[in-house]
Amino acid sequence: MRDRLSDIDEPTDAELAAIENEWPLIVAELDLMEAELDVLDAAERGGPFDLDWQRLRRAEARVLREAAALVDRVARPRHAA
């Protein structure tokens, strides 16, 4: 019987580089999702509180900064030395 994993292609160097390039945005989006969930669950804690909203706004701003940085990196790729 063939090994099912042998049918899976490994990511190319270009695909791995793209993931690495996008990683800061991915992390920022995960942090935003966590902040959103905390605001939604805050009712059980008697909130949401001002700190919940501040965290959410900071997470939203970070996603926007990382998205802009990604666009900048894609538009102006580094040249190999």
C-alpha positions in Angstrom: 0.0 0.0 0.0 1.3 3.4 -0.9 2.1 5.9 1.7 -0.5 8.7 1.5 2.0 11.3 2.6 4.2 10.5 -0.4 1.4 11.9 -2.7 1.7 15.3 -1.0 4.0 17.8 -2.7 6.3 19.7 -0.4 6.0 23.5 -0.6 8.4 25.2 -2.9 11.0 27.7 -1.7 8.8 30.5 -3.2 5.7 29.3 -1.3 7.7 29.2 1.9 9.1 32.6 1.3 5.6 34.0 0.7 4.3 32.5 3.9 7.2 34.0 5.8 6.6 37.3 4.2 2.9 37.2 5.2 3.5 35.8 8.7 3.4 39.2 10.6 0.0 39.9 9.1 -1.2 36.3 10.0 -0.1 36.8 13.6 -1.8 40.2 13.8 -5.0 38.8 12.4 -5.0 36.0 15.0 -4.5 38.6 17.8 -7.4 40.6 16.4 -9.6 37.5 16.4 -8.7 36.8 20.0 -9.5 40.4 20.9 -12.9 40.2 19.1 -13.7 36.9 21.0 -12.8 38.5 24.3 -15.2 41.4 23.6 -17.9 39.0 22.7 -17.3 36.9 25.8 -17.0 40.0 28.0 -20.7 40.0 29.0 -20.0 37.0 31.2 -17.4 39.1 33.0 -19.6 42.1 33.4 -18.1 44.0 30.4 -16.9 44.7 27.9 -14.6 47.1 29.7 -12.6 50.0 28.4 -9.5 47.8 28.3 -11.3 45.3 26.1 -12.2 48.0 23.6 -8.7 49.4 23.7 -7.2 46.0 23.0 -9.6 45.6 20.1 -8.7 49.0 18.6 -5.0 48.3 19.0 -5.4 44.9 17.3 -7.3 46.5 14.4 -4.7 49.1 14.0 -1.9 46.5 14.0 -3.7 44.5 11.3 -3.9 47.6 9.2 -0.2 48.4 9.7 0.9 44.9 8.9 -1.3 44.8 5.8 0.2 48.1 4.6 3.7 46.8 5.4 3.0 43.6 3.4 1.8 45.6 0.4 4.9 47.7 0.6 7.1 44.6 0.8 5.4 43.1 -2.2 5.5 46.3 -4.2 9.2 46.9 -3.4 10.9 43.5 -3.0 14.4 43.4 -1.6 17.1 42.9 -4.1 19.6 40.2 -3.5 23.1 41.4 -2.8 
